[in-house]
């Protein structure tokens, strides 16, 4: 199956991926109440790469609580994560394991810095990447971008994914799982393996 263009948060095409959480493929994500309050999942990647579809698919697991990016709220400020001390009580207040989607963070700082800030939460990252031509095509349609914006979007794609590669080589590289968008939506075992990693 092909889910088509994902990422707006309202796509009926995402039905297969959302149905993929069935209580078995994600059984290793959460083991007990202790880890629920002690571990964090970050869904990351460049915009228009399928991060929203993945976030909502994971959110079908009743053991997980998702917090999508937002322009303003208790966890996000202008789509960026608020500093850890400001959101500590919120994160620890959830009875379920928390999944965040701070995709714009890598436009401002290294992925490794994000992981370091939340080290005490034993974070795991699901990094999804997509062919840059398809990313641009999706962004152009979604945001009505003119052709002369292509170079800027390509630079963001290169810089963001390079940040992920640098983090993989760092001290917390084993906390990052990388999945290709096309593999994720076309091959169910890829999704299952990602759940086991998280």
PABAKE-542087 format. One line per field, with one value per residue: x, y, z of N, C-alpha, C in turn; residue number from 1. Coordinates in nm, 3 decimals, m for minus. Example, Ala and Ser with C-alpha at 12.3 -4.5 7.8 and 13.67 -1.06 7.14 Angstrom:
residues 2
nc1 <- 1.319|1.285
nc2 <- m0.569|m0.225
nc3 <- 0.780|0.708
cac1 <- 1.230|1.367
cac2 <- m0.450|m0.106
cac3 <- 0.780|0.714
cc1 <- 1.320|1.290
cc2 <- m0.330|0.003
cc3 <- 0.780|0.787
k <- 1|2
//
This chain:
residues 198
nc1 <- 0.083|0.032|0.066|0.054|0.077|0.192|0.159|0.006|m0.165|m0.432|m0.485|m0.663|m0.528|m0.343|m0.437|m0.359|m0.108|m0.178|m0.349|m0.164|m0.058|m0.139|m0.146|0.031|0.262|0.384|0.444|0.679|0.746|0.667|0.725|0.670|0.528|0.734|0.920|0.749|0.730|0.983|1.107|1.150|1.021|1.124|0.998|1.139|1.275|1.288|1.056|0.757|0.822|0.688|0.665|0.445|0.246|0.374|0.390|0.115|0.046|0.197|0.068|m0.167|m0.124|m0.227|m0.058|0.102|0.151|0.096|0.240|0.201|0.384|0.342|0.235|0.214|0.209|0.208|0.434|0.563|0.705|0.649|0.673|0.906|1.078|1.021|1.257|1.401|1.381|1.148|0.941|0.952|0.788|0.550|0.605|0.667|0.424|0.256|0.098|0.153|0.399|0.576|0.554|0.712|0.721|0.940|1.024|1.139|1.355|1.614|1.674|1.779|1.959|2.194|2.101|2.217|2.248|1.985|1.925|2.110|2.013|1.783|1.874|1.836|1.590|1.623|1.613|1.476|1.511|1.311|1.402|1.298|1.349|1.317|1.309|1.458|1.350|1.083|1.012|1.034|0.840|0.606|0.612|0.598|0.340|0.185|0.249|0.231|0.465|0.697|0.899|1.160|1.222|1.331|1.612|1.658|1.495|1.614|1.864|1.789|1.703|1.942|2.106|1.960|1.943|2.214|2.276|2.152|2.311|2.556|2.487|2.439|2.696|2.787|2.799|2.547|2.449|2.340|2.083|1.928|1.707|1.688|1.474|1.356|1.120|0.980|1.023|0.898|0.622|0.561|0.640|0.547|0.700|0.915|0.807|0.729|0.981|1.088|0.920|0.998|1.258|1.212
nc2 <- m0.121|0.232|0.533|0.780|1.134|1.243|1.401|1.631|1.587|1.523|1.325|1.087|0.890|0.786|0.571|0.297|0.295|0.398|0.198|0.008|m0.022|m0.262|m0.367|m0.573|m0.535|m0.326|m0.410|m0.418|m0.160|m0.035|m0.143|m0.136|0.058|0.215|0.273|0.410|0.665|0.746|0.745|0.876|0.938|1.063|1.178|1.252|1.438|1.585|1.845|1.745|1.480|1.263|1.254|1.331|1.141|0.911|0.981|0.987|0.725|0.584|0.691|0.549|0.345|0.260|0.281|0.495|0.850|1.116|1.426|1.659|1.895|2.249|2.593|2.734|2.652|2.437|2.273|2.332|2.616|2.834|2.618|2.500|2.304|2.379|2.479|2.208|2.222|2.379|2.220|1.991|1.909|1.871|1.663|1.458|1.434|1.285|0.971|0.788|0.679|0.933|1.078|1.296|1.548|1.727|1.862|2.095|2.159|2.086|2.281|2.480|2.386|2.122|1.777|1.612|1.783|1.815|1.556|1.539|1.732|1.609|1.379|1.245|1.130|0.903|0.907|0.801|0.817|0.834|0.868|0.985|0.978|1.116|1.105|1.389|1.523|1.447|1.549|1.823|1.849|1.788|1.991|2.218|2.200|2.196|2.432|2.623|2.712|2.914|2.840|2.939|2.889|2.645|2.588|2.672|2.495|2.253|2.289|2.292|2.029|1.887|1.987|1.916|1.631|1.578|1.658|1.456|1.238|1.312|1.298|1.026|0.928|1.009|1.006|0.917|0.775|0.520|0.551|0.632|0.559|0.505|0.547|0.493|0.682|0.576|0.301|0.260|0.303|0.113|m0.138|m0.340|m0.489|m0.315|m0.109|m0.258|m0.337|m0.090|m0.020|m0.216|m0.131|0.117
nc3 <- 0.000|m0.050|0.120|0.021|0.034|0.339|0.664|0.726|0.927|0.897|0.712|0.534|0.400|0.569|0.703|0.700|0.831|1.079|1.168|1.214|1.470|1.685|1.934|1.951|1.790|1.918|2.170|2.313|2.371|2.612|2.935|3.214|3.487|3.586|3.379|3.214|3.321|3.299|3.057|2.726|2.402|2.094|1.800|1.504|1.224|0.896|0.798|0.627|0.592|0.686|0.959|1.118|1.056|1.155|1.426|1.501|1.448|1.638|1.854|1.869|2.039|2.354|2.568|2.532|2.532|2.320|2.214|1.993|1.790|1.840|1.795|2.032|2.372|2.667|2.642|2.402|2.238|1.991|1.816|1.903|2.151|2.488|2.745|2.931|3.224|3.250|3.157|3.298|3.519|3.387|3.203|3.381|3.496|3.339|3.315|3.127|2.888|2.717|2.393|2.184|1.921|1.806|1.550|1.438|1.590|1.503|1.324|1.467|1.656|1.733|1.695|1.882|2.099|2.182|2.269|2.478|2.655|2.746|2.861|3.109|3.080|2.941|2.649|2.332|1.982|1.697|1.390|1.088|0.743|0.413|0.056|m0.084|m0.308|m0.308|m0.060|m0.110|m0.312|m0.170|0.028|m0.133|m0.241|m0.005|0.137|m0.055|m0.195|m0.379|m0.673|m0.635|m0.374|m0.347|m0.312|m0.048|0.098|0.030|0.147|0.417|0.441|0.395|0.606|0.836|0.824|0.826|1.083|1.225|1.146|1.259|1.527|1.552|1.540|1.781|2.147|2.221|2.016|1.992|2.068|1.865|1.612|1.272|0.999|0.670|0.495|0.269|0.303|0.546|0.500|0.313|0.393|0.636|0.833|0.882|1.034|1.260|1.355|1.422|1.634|1.818|1.868|1.991
cac1 <- 0.000|0.099|m0.014|0.053|0.145|0.158|0.219|m0.079|m0.239|m0.572|m0.489|m0.721|m0.434|m0.257|m0.513|m0.285|m0.005|m0.245|m0.400|m0.052|m0.045|m0.251|m0.128|0.136|0.385|0.445|0.438|0.806|0.773|0.650|0.730|0.605|0.499|0.858|0.975|0.654|0.758|1.126|1.163|1.091|1.039|1.121|0.980|1.207|1.303|1.256|0.915|0.704|0.890|0.606|0.675|0.312|0.182|0.437|0.348|m0.022|0.045|0.242|m0.033|m0.275|m0.090|m0.279|0.049|0.179|0.084|0.166|0.228|0.247|0.437|0.239|0.293|0.215|0.152|0.291|0.557|0.626|0.696|0.679|0.706|1.028|1.064|1.060|1.368|1.362|1.331|1.014|0.840|0.981|0.672|0.448|0.643|0.657|0.285|0.186|0.107|0.198|0.524|0.547|0.613|0.713|0.762|1.001|1.104|1.213|1.471|1.742|1.701|1.838|2.066|2.225|2.019|2.287|2.218|1.850|1.938|2.183|1.926|1.683|1.943|1.781|1.467|1.663|1.537|1.496|1.469|1.271|1.434|1.247|1.396|1.244|1.376|1.441|1.263|0.945|0.992|1.009|0.711|0.502|0.617|0.554|0.194|0.124|0.273|0.225|0.597|0.743|1.014|1.289|1.244|1.384|1.747|1.649|1.441|1.716|1.966|1.734|1.703|2.082|2.156|1.889|1.986|2.354|2.275|2.120|2.429|2.657|2.441|2.458|2.838|2.818|2.789|2.411|2.408|2.261|1.947|1.864|1.666|1.664|1.386|1.324|0.976|0.926|1.023|0.803|0.483|0.540|0.683|0.504|0.807|0.999|0.737|0.740|1.118|1.103|0.853|1.083|1.370|1.167
cac2 <- 0.000|0.360|0.628|0.910|1.246|1.246|1.506|1.743|1.551|1.494|1.249|0.953|0.795|0.732|0.470|0.172|0.311|0.415|0.067|m0.085|m0.050|m0.351|m0.428|m0.673|m0.484|m0.229|m0.462|m0.398|m0.019|m0.002|m0.264|m0.120|0.197|0.289|0.328|0.504|0.798|0.767|0.739|0.970|0.908|1.181|1.153|1.364|1.433|1.713|1.865|1.675|1.351|1.157|1.253|1.339|1.010|0.820|1.020|0.944|0.579|0.545|0.736|0.451|0.256|0.322|0.298|0.613|0.980|1.198|1.572|1.711|2.031|2.352|2.727|2.783|2.554|2.411|2.201|2.395|2.760|2.856|2.485|2.449|2.255|2.468|2.420|2.093|2.256|2.436|2.119|1.870|1.865|1.826|1.532|1.361|1.422|1.188|0.833|0.707|0.723|1.050|1.087|1.434|1.563|1.860|1.852|2.216|2.178|2.073|2.403|2.575|2.324|1.984|1.671|1.563|1.875|1.782|1.432|1.567|1.806|1.517|1.253|1.177|1.061|0.790|0.929|0.728|0.898|0.773|0.967|0.942|1.062|1.097|1.158|1.535|1.570|1.429|1.645|1.953|1.844|1.796|2.125|2.317|2.194|2.226|2.570|2.710|2.774|2.943|2.758|2.990|2.845|2.509|2.580|2.686|2.371|2.150|2.314|2.246|1.882|1.844|2.021|1.838|1.491|1.576|1.665|1.320|1.154|1.348|1.245|0.880|0.901|1.059|0.918|0.865|0.727|0.397|0.588|0.685|0.465|0.575|0.471|0.563|0.700|0.483|0.167|0.256|0.293|0.001|m0.265|m0.348|m0.530|m0.201|m0.044|m0.346|m0.330|0.041|m0.031|m0.294|m0.046|0.220
cac3 <- 0.000|m0.047|0.195|m0.043|0.100|0.480|0.742|0.762|1.048|0.868|0.588|0.540|0.343|0.674|0.777|0.719|0.933|1.208|1.210|1.233|1.613|1.715|2.066|1.949|1.733|2.007|2.306|2.382|2.393|2.753|3.015|3.343|3.522|3.612|3.255|3.155|3.373|3.300|2.922|2.632|2.260|2.009|1.657|1.441|1.082|0.834|0.765|0.510|0.579|0.744|1.105|1.180|1.041|1.250|1.561|1.528|1.450|1.772|1.950|1.882|2.150|2.476|2.667|2.496|2.523|2.221|2.217|1.865|1.793|1.835|1.801|2.169|2.463|2.785|2.608|2.287|2.218|1.850|1.764|1.964|2.288|2.597|2.820|3.013|3.358|3.242|3.126|3.377|3.597|3.292|3.153|3.489|3.537|3.257|3.360|3.015|2.826|2.634|2.260|2.136|1.780|1.793|1.427|1.400|1.678|1.433|1.249|1.559|1.732|1.696|1.755|2.000|2.208|2.230|2.346|2.600|2.746|2.801|2.889|3.226|3.040|2.858|2.525|2.208|1.868|1.570|1.286|0.959|0.633|0.288|m0.061|m0.081|m0.416|m0.261|0.048|m0.173|m0.381|m0.067|0.089|m0.233|m0.248|0.125|0.180|m0.175|m0.206|m0.515|m0.711|m0.587|m0.235|m0.349|m0.256|0.097|0.151|0.014|0.249|0.544|0.438|0.411|0.739|0.936|0.820|0.868|1.228|1.273|1.125|1.361|1.656|1.549|1.568|1.914|2.264|2.236|1.885|2.001|2.105|1.745|1.511|1.146|0.910|0.547|0.477|0.170|0.362|0.657|0.456|0.220|0.450|0.775|0.925|0.919|1.145|1.376|1.405|1.486|1.765|1.909|1.906|2.085
cc1 <- 0.086|0.010|m0.019|0.126|0.099|0.209|0.127|m0.160|m0.383|m0.587|m0.556|m0.627|m0.351|m0.322|m0.434|m0.183|m0.067|m0.299|m0.287|m0.027|m0.164|m0.235|m0.022|0.267|0.456|0.458|0.567|0.835|0.769|0.642|0.659|0.591|0.625|0.912|0.880|0.689|0.905|1.187|1.081|1.119|1.029|1.106|1.036|1.240|1.268|1.106|0.880|0.772|0.809|0.609|0.539|0.239|0.241|0.396|0.209|m0.036|0.089|0.138|m0.152|m0.248|m0.138|m0.174|0.130|0.090|0.162|0.139|0.288|0.300|0.323|0.304|0.303|0.149|0.246|0.424|0.634|0.607|0.742|0.736|0.834|1.000|1.101|1.175|1.320|1.315|1.188|0.906|0.858|0.857|0.560|0.479|0.628|0.514|0.206|0.206|0.157|0.331|0.494|0.624|0.599|0.758|0.819|1.087|1.184|1.337|1.603|1.769|1.776|1.955|2.084|2.131|2.085|2.264|2.081|1.856|2.008|2.095|1.827|1.744|1.881|1.652|1.496|1.594|1.575|1.441|1.428|1.292|1.388|1.298|1.328|1.323|1.351|1.353|1.117|0.913|0.958|0.873|0.596|0.496|0.563|0.402|0.130|0.132|0.269|0.356|0.633|0.868|1.147|1.316|1.313|1.520|1.744|1.596|1.542|1.825|1.917|1.736|1.845|2.130|2.089|1.935|2.133|2.365|2.244|2.241|2.538|2.617|2.460|2.603|2.877|2.791|2.650|2.357|2.323|2.116|1.866|1.834|1.629|1.578|1.357|1.173|0.916|0.922|0.915|0.660|0.456|0.573|0.652|0.615|0.900|0.938|0.748|0.879|1.144|1.037|0.936|1.203|1.329|1.129
cc2 <- 0.125|0.461|0.763|1.013|1.257|1.372|1.620|1.713|1.514|1.403|1.113|0.848|0.727|0.616|0.343|0.184|0.326|0.281|m0.028|m0.115|m0.135|m0.420|m0.534|m0.614|m0.389|m0.280|m0.439|m0.252|0.012|m0.131|m0.251|0.028|0.278|0.351|0.425|0.646|0.833|0.770|0.824|0.922|1.039|1.137|1.275|1.334|1.567|1.723|1.797|1.543|1.236|1.152|1.255|1.206|0.910|0.852|0.967|0.792|0.528|0.581|0.644|0.351|0.322|0.342|0.425|0.738|1.067|1.346|1.625|1.853|2.132|2.489|2.781|2.678|2.528|2.344|2.270|2.547|2.790|2.729|2.425|2.400|2.366|2.402|2.312|2.132|2.312|2.331|1.991|1.820|1.814|1.685|1.425|1.343|1.322|1.047|0.739|0.761|0.829|1.043|1.232|1.438|1.703|1.874|1.977|2.238|2.177|2.190|2.504|2.518|2.180|1.885|1.620|1.653|1.847|1.658|1.456|1.639|1.713|1.381|1.176|1.103|0.937|0.797|0.832|0.816|0.806|0.879|0.913|1.036|1.019|1.160|1.309|1.590|1.558|1.522|1.782|1.956|1.858|1.935|2.230|2.320|2.242|2.373|2.671|2.786|2.801|2.861|2.807|2.957|2.708|2.498|2.587|2.557|2.256|2.166|2.268|2.093|1.829|1.868|1.938|1.694|1.477|1.582|1.527|1.228|1.185|1.292|1.094|0.843|0.942|0.958|0.858|0.812|0.602|0.425|0.634|0.573|0.541|0.487|0.557|0.566|0.595|0.340|0.155|0.235|0.173|m0.135|m0.269|m0.393|m0.417|m0.127|m0.127|m0.338|m0.196|0.039|m0.108|m0.212|0.056|0.162
cc3 <- 0.000|0.023|0.129|0.039|0.244|0.545|0.780|0.887|1.021|0.747|0.607|0.484|0.450|0.748|0.800|0.831|1.070|1.258|1.247|1.380|1.653|1.850|2.069|1.899|1.827|2.150|2.384|2.412|2.543|2.833|3.149|3.375|3.542|3.484|3.187|3.195|3.361|3.160|2.826|2.490|2.183|1.864|1.584|1.295|1.024|0.805|0.634|0.485|0.638|0.895|1.173|1.170|1.139|1.393|1.593|1.525|1.586|1.877|1.962|1.993|2.280|2.585|2.644|2.495|2.426|2.243|2.087|1.881|1.783|1.845|1.943|2.258|2.579|2.754|2.496|2.289|2.075|1.785|1.822|2.106|2.386|2.673|2.916|3.153|3.359|3.221|3.207|3.451|3.507|3.244|3.261|3.537|3.456|3.312|3.250|2.963|2.722|2.501|2.213|1.991|1.758|1.668|1.395|1.486|1.602|1.339|1.336|1.640|1.690|1.765|1.883|2.121|2.268|2.318|2.479|2.702|2.816|2.836|3.005|3.196|2.955|2.721|2.413|2.095|1.753|1.464|1.152|0.850|0.503|0.175|m0.069|m0.193|m0.375|m0.144|m0.011|m0.241|m0.282|m0.005|m0.005|m0.241|m0.117|0.161|0.064|m0.195|m0.352|m0.547|m0.655|m0.440|m0.230|m0.281|m0.103|0.160|0.140|0.120|0.386|0.553|0.464|0.553|0.848|0.941|0.856|1.019|1.288|1.258|1.227|1.497|1.663|1.581|1.710|2.025|2.282|2.104|1.888|2.041|1.983|1.647|1.384|1.055|0.787|0.527|0.384|0.223|0.469|0.608|0.366|0.279|0.600|0.870|0.968|1.037|1.272|1.438|1.476|1.624|1.864|1.956|2.010|2.219
k <- 1|2|3|4|5|6|7|8|9|10|11|12|13|14|15|16|17|18|19|20|21|22|23|24|25|26|27|28|29|30|31|32|33|34|35|36|37|38|39|40|41|42|43|44|45|46|47|48|49|50|51|52|53|54|55|56|57|58|59|60|61|62|63|64|65|66|67|68|69|70|71|72|73|74|75|76|77|78|79|80|81|82|83|84|85|86|87|88|89|90|91|92|93|94|95|96|97|98|99|100|101|102|103|104|105|106|107|108|109|110|111|112|113|114|115|116|117|118|119|120|121|122|123|124|125|126|127|128|129|130|131|132|133|134|135|136|137|138|139|140|141|142|143|144|145|146|147|148|149|150|151|152|153|154|155|156|157|158|159|160|161|162|163|164|165|166|167|168|169|170|171|172|173|174|175|176|177|178|179|180|181|182|183|184|185|186|187|188|189|190|191|192|193|194|195|196|197|198
//
